Amino acid sequence: MSEMITLNENRYFRRLYSRGRSFASPLLVTYVMKNRTGNVRIGITTGKKVGKAVLRSRARRVIREACRELSDDLKPGFDLVFVARSKTPFVKSYDILRAMKKELKDAGVLR
């Protein structure tokens, strides 16, 4: 697998929101766009609608764990941003994993 890098600059998130393709489910929204590096770059966002800091942190942890399990199946050369929804902190990581697999399969990012 190629290296997985974390997106942490606002300009990358804004570019994905405006130019990337989005895939939504009740638990998660995924934005996907090709990049010119040979790496998979991943960003995770949780808004204030998700809840207070404890719930937002849990949502990020659950999404991060699902990403970790899918990391070997991702094609290189894509930017991915996962946006947590209000139900995200209340479900287990395998529920997020199932939603993430479906969205990434629809996007053509899974091998």
C-alpha positions in Angstrom: 0.0 0.0 0.0 1.1 3.6 -0.6 1.6 5.9 2.3 -1.4 7.4 3.9 -1.1 11.1 4.8 -3.4 13.3 6.9 -4.9 16.4 5.4 -4.7 19.2 7.9 -4.7 22.5 5.9 -8.0 24.3 5.3 -7.2 24.9 1.6 -7.2 21.1 0.9 -10.6 20.7 2.6 -12.1 23.6 0.7 -10.8 22.3 -2.6 -12.4 18.9 -2.0 -15.7 20.4 -0.9 -15.8 22.5 -4.1 -14.3 20.2 -6.8 -14.6 16.7 -5.3 -17.5 14.2 -5.6 -19.6 13.6 -2.6 -21.2 10.4 -1.3 -23.6 10.5 1.6 -25.2 8.1 4.1 -27.0 8.7 7.4 -23.7 8.1 9.3 -21.1 9.7 7.1 -20.4 12.0 4.1 -17.4 11.2 1.9 -15.7 13.6 -0.5 -13.3 12.1 -3.1 -10.9 13.6 -5.6 -7.9 12.4 -7.5 -4.5 13.9 -6.6 -1.2 13.9 -8.4 0.8 12.4 -5.5 0.9 8.7 -5.4 -0.4 8.7 -1.8 -3.8 8.4 -0.2 -4.5 11.6 1.8 -7.3 11.5 4.4 -9.0 14.3 6.4 -11.7 14.0 9.0 -14.1 16.8 10.1 -16.7 17.0 12.7 -18.9 20.0 13.0 -20.6 21.5 16.1 -23.9 19.8 15.1 -22.3 16.5 16.1 -22.2 17.5 19.7 -19.8 18.7 22.4 -16.1 17.9 22.4 -16.4 14.4 23.8 -18.8 13.3 21.1 -16.8 15.0 18.3 -13.7 13.3 19.5 -15.4 9.9 19.6 -16.8 10.5 16.0 -13.2 11.2 14.8 -11.9 8.1 16.6 -14.5 5.8 15.1 -13.9 7.2 11.6 -10.1 6.9 12.0 -10.4 3.2 13.1 -12.6 2.4 10.1 -10.1 4.1 7.8 -7.3 2.1 9.4 -9.1 -1.2 8.6 -9.7 -0.1 4.9 -6.2 1.3 4.3 -4.9 -1.8 2.4 -7.9 -1.8 0.0 -7.6 1.8 -1.1 -6.2 2.7 -4.5 -3.3 5.2 -4.4 -3.7 8.8 -5.6 -6.9 10.0 -4.0 -7.8 12.6 -1.5 -10.6 11.6 0.9 -12.5 13.8 3.4 -14.9 12.1 5.8 -17.5 14.4 7.5 -19.2 13.1 10.6 -22.9 13.4 11.0 -25.0 13.6 14.2 -25.5 9.8 14.4 -21.7 9.0 14.0 -20.6 9.1 17.7 -23.4 6.8 18.7 -22.5 3.8 16.5 -19.7 1.2 16.5 -16.8 1.3 14.1 -18.0 -1.6 12.1 -21.2 0.3 11.2 -19.1 3.2 10.0 -16.8 0.7 8.2 -19.9 -0.7 6.3 -21.0 2.8 5.3 -17.5 3.8 4.3 -17.0 0.7 2.2 -20.3 1.3 0.3 -19.4 5.0 -0.4 -15.8 4.3 -1.4 -17.0 1.4 -3.7 -19.4 3.8 -5.3 -16.6 6.3 -5.8 -14.3 3.7 -7.3 -11.6 4.1 -4.7 -11.6 0.5 -3.4 -9.5 -2.2 -5.2 
